[in-house]
Amino acid sequence: MADYNSVYTGLQIDAGIAKANTARQEADSGWAQYTDTQYTVGSPLFVLGNTDTVLPNNAGASVITQKPADVASFYTAGKITGRNGDGILITINATLLPTSPATKYAELWFDIGGAIGEPYRTTVTFPKGNGVLYNFSTGFNGYTLDTWEANGATVYIRADGTMSVYDIDYIITRTHKAR
């Protein structure tokens, strides 16, 4: 029979000693991977300079066997889903190729709509210059509240010059389940 401690605090009391309730933690956390199969080295996404561009992912290949049972999908209809109060870790991997000598950096962010707008913006620079592949990987550790839950998050990319993007991959992990 579950007692107050194991249900509400995530602790189990055994002979007067508090122990982590790992069964609950395992049920609350989990991950899934969504890999784009449309934009490849042979057919990359072209990003125009100084233009906000959706970083698409058709989720043509995915690993969903490790997601929490109460999460239908972490990624639906081009948006990263969220549940009000969840902690979330999002890893985005892609191959970036600056295609103009003017391209010095790119920015990546999420748009969740509403007054919140664009959280978790990051910048990547291209120190090796034009025509050199950059294997990009970044992680965003944060949380989702009601605006994210209502709207989902669309991933955007913008560069200061032209570039190509392919091998787009999202790994989404729930690190905390809302109480």
PAVO-888961 format. One record per residue (C-alpha): residue number from 0; residue in one letter; x, z, y. Coordinates in Angstrom, 3 decimals. Layout:
PAVO-888961
- NUM; a; X; Z; Y
...
***
This chain:
PAVO-888961
- 0; m; 0.000; 0.000; 0.000
- 1; a; 1.367; -0.969; 3.406
- 2; d; 1.895; 1.859; 5.844
- 3; y; 2.079; 1.831; 9.636
- 4; n; 5.872; 1.484; 9.661
- 5; s; 6.077; -1.570; 7.421
- 6; v; 3.207; -3.418; 9.076
- 7; y; 3.850; -2.715; 12.735
- 8; t; 7.565; -2.056; 13.113
- 9; g; 9.072; -4.199; 10.408
- 10; l; 10.533; -1.062; 8.794
- 11; q; 10.052; 0.340; 5.356
- 12; i; 10.534; 4.061; 4.781
- 13; d; 12.276; 4.854; 1.475
- 14; a; 13.137; 8.490; 0.742
- 15; g; 13.044; 9.217; 4.472
- 16; i; 15.463; 6.374; 5.333
- 17; a; 14.271; 3.423; 7.437
- 18; k; 15.167; 0.032; 5.966
- 19; a; 14.487; -3.444; 7.333
- 20; n; 11.379; -5.042; 5.893
- 21; t; 13.054; -8.320; 4.908
- 22; a; 9.937; -9.749; 3.258
- 23; r; 8.181; -9.770; 6.611
- 24; q; 11.218; -11.204; 8.397
- 25; e; 11.488; -14.015; 5.866
- 26; a; 7.791; -14.862; 6.238
- 27; d; 8.055; -14.870; 10.043
- 28; s; 11.146; -17.039; 10.446
- 29; g; 11.947; -20.521; 9.219
- 30; w; 13.057; -23.974; 10.318
- 31; a; 12.373; -27.672; 10.004
- 32; q; 14.402; -30.790; 10.771
- 33; y; 12.972; -33.984; 12.260
- 34; t; 15.165; -37.095; 12.261
- 35; d; 14.372; -40.277; 14.139
- 36; t; 14.651; -43.444; 12.046
- 37; q; 13.812; -45.977; 14.780
- 38; y; 16.859; -45.721; 17.044
- 39; t; 20.039; -46.427; 15.081
- 40; v; 23.528; -47.738; 15.788
- 41; g; 22.131; -51.258; 15.266
- 42; s; 19.087; -50.677; 17.457
- 43; p; 19.754; -47.928; 20.036
- 44; l; 17.512; -46.620; 22.786
- 45; f; 18.687; -47.985; 26.147
- 46; v; 18.493; -45.493; 29.007
- 47; l; 18.486; -46.862; 32.547
- 48; g; 20.511; -45.013; 35.161
- 49; n; 18.732; -42.341; 37.233
- 50; t; 15.530; -42.665; 35.231
- 51; d; 13.749; -39.816; 33.424
- 52; t; 13.391; -41.108; 29.858
- 53; v; 11.573; -39.497; 26.932
- 54; l; 14.056; -38.843; 24.120
- 55; p; 11.893; -40.139; 21.287
- 56; n; 11.898; -38.980; 17.711
- 57; n; 9.517; -40.626; 15.252
- 58; a; 10.295; -37.936; 12.630
- 59; g; 10.700; -40.750; 10.107
- 60; a; 12.744; -38.395; 7.947
- 61; s; 12.130; -34.674; 7.867
- 62; v; 12.896; -31.486; 5.995
- 63; i; 9.930; -29.135; 6.291
- 64; t; 10.266; -27.005; 3.155
- 65; q; 11.752; -24.063; 5.076
- 66; k; 9.224; -23.750; 7.909
- 67; p; 7.029; -20.649; 8.035
- 68; a; 3.750; -21.005; 6.147
- 69; d; 1.670; -20.324; 9.270
- 70; v; 3.305; -23.191; 11.207
- 71; a; 1.622; -26.522; 10.492
- 72; s; 4.477; -28.399; 12.182
- 73; f; 7.176; -27.656; 14.738
- 74; y; 6.957; -31.275; 15.969
- 75; t; 3.754; -33.291; 16.386
- 76; a; 2.906; -36.461; 18.318
- 77; g; 6.280; -36.559; 20.081
- 78; k; 6.165; -32.911; 21.192
- 79; i; 7.816; -29.715; 20.044
- 80; t; 4.991; -27.317; 19.321
- 81; g; 4.975; -23.642; 20.179
- 82; r; 2.974; -20.522; 19.551
- 83; n; 2.423; -18.014; 22.378
- 84; g; 5.094; -15.317; 22.087
- 85; d; 7.341; -16.905; 19.456
- 86; g; 11.117; -16.949; 19.770
- 87; i; 12.514; -20.414; 19.129
- 88; l; 15.893; -22.067; 18.646
- 89; i; 15.988; -25.832; 19.153
- 90; t; 19.058; -27.852; 18.217
- 91; i; 19.212; -31.444; 19.403
- 92; n; 21.780; -33.840; 17.972
- 93; a; 22.276; -37.449; 19.045
- 94; t; 24.935; -40.078; 19.534
- 95; l; 25.364; -41.012; 23.202
- 96; l; 27.216; -44.066; 24.443
- 97; p; 27.810; -44.562; 28.175
- 98; t; 27.525; -48.308; 28.810
- 99; s; 28.602; -48.431; 32.452
- 100; p; 31.770; -47.178; 34.173
- 101; a; 29.396; -45.453; 36.619
- 102; t; 27.956; -43.210; 33.878
- 103; k; 29.608; -39.803; 34.212
- 104; y; 26.941; -37.413; 32.890
- 105; a; 23.515; -37.024; 31.311
- 106; e; 20.949; -34.250; 31.525
- 107; l; 18.575; -33.138; 28.785
- 108; w; 15.519; -30.908; 29.199
- 109; f; 12.027; -30.053; 28.008
- 110; d; 8.844; -30.702; 29.969
- 111; i; 6.051; -28.298; 29.047
- 112; g; 3.762; -29.200; 31.940
- 113; g; 1.907; -26.782; 34.133
- 114; a; 3.655; -24.739; 36.804
- 115; i; 6.582; -24.000; 34.467
- 116; g; 7.710; -27.611; 34.333
- 117; e; 11.173; -28.170; 32.872
- 118; p; 12.897; -25.208; 31.215
- 119; y; 16.233; -25.206; 29.405
- 120; r; 17.987; -28.054; 31.233
- 121; t; 21.549; -28.855; 30.148
- 122; t; 24.180; -31.322; 31.345
- 123; v; 26.701; -33.236; 29.264
- 124; t; 29.665; -35.059; 30.785
- 125; f; 31.531; -38.083; 29.470
- 126; p; 35.207; -37.307; 30.130
- 127; k; 36.408; -40.134; 27.871
- 128; g; 34.523; -42.721; 29.913
- 129; n; 32.565; -45.895; 29.349
- 130; g; 32.151; -47.283; 25.838
- 131; v; 33.331; -44.141; 24.013
- 132; l; 30.851; -42.544; 21.603
- 133; y; 29.910; -38.942; 22.223
- 134; n; 28.446; -36.960; 19.316
- 135; f; 26.124; -34.694; 21.266
- 136; s; 24.826; -31.391; 19.919
- 137; t; 23.210; -28.619; 21.913
- 138; g; 21.063; -25.624; 21.164
- 139; f; 18.393; -23.950; 23.235
- 140; n; 17.470; -20.380; 22.365
- 141; g; 14.335; -19.236; 24.119
- 142; y; 10.679; -18.474; 23.696
- 143; t; 7.314; -20.178; 23.902
- 144; l; 4.348; -18.817; 25.826
- 145; d; 0.831; -20.051; 26.517
- 146; t; 1.805; -23.131; 28.579
- 147; w; 4.139; -24.368; 25.824
- 148; e; 1.462; -23.661; 23.209
- 149; a; -1.173; -25.571; 25.215
- 150; n; 0.971; -28.600; 26.116
- 151; g; 3.896; -28.788; 23.695
- 152; a; 7.339; -29.744; 24.945
- 153; t; 8.472; -33.308; 25.510
- 154; v; 12.247; -33.845; 25.418
- 155; y; 13.689; -35.894; 28.288
- 156; i; 17.094; -37.385; 29.011
- 157; r; 18.464; -38.818; 32.265
- 158; a; 21.907; -40.232; 33.016
- 159; d; 23.545; -41.176; 36.298
- 160; g; 24.226; -44.646; 34.851
- 161; t; 23.206; -46.713; 31.834
- 162; m; 23.705; -45.450; 28.309
- 163; s; 22.553; -45.911; 24.722
- 164; v; 21.216; -43.165; 22.450
- 165; y; 20.683; -43.130; 18.692
- 166; d; 20.757; -40.875; 15.601
- 167; i; 18.349; -38.465; 17.317
- 168; d; 17.726; -35.284; 15.346
- 169; y; 15.785; -32.086; 16.142
- 170; i; 16.211; -28.850; 14.194
- 171; i; 13.628; -26.274; 15.210
- 172; t; 13.819; -22.660; 14.072
- 173; r; 11.388; -19.840; 14.725
- 174; t; 13.533; -16.761; 15.308
- 175; h; 10.693; -14.376; 16.124
- 176; k; 6.994; -14.426; 15.319
- 177; a; 4.698; -13.243; 18.110
- 178; r; 3.047; -9.908; 17.481
***
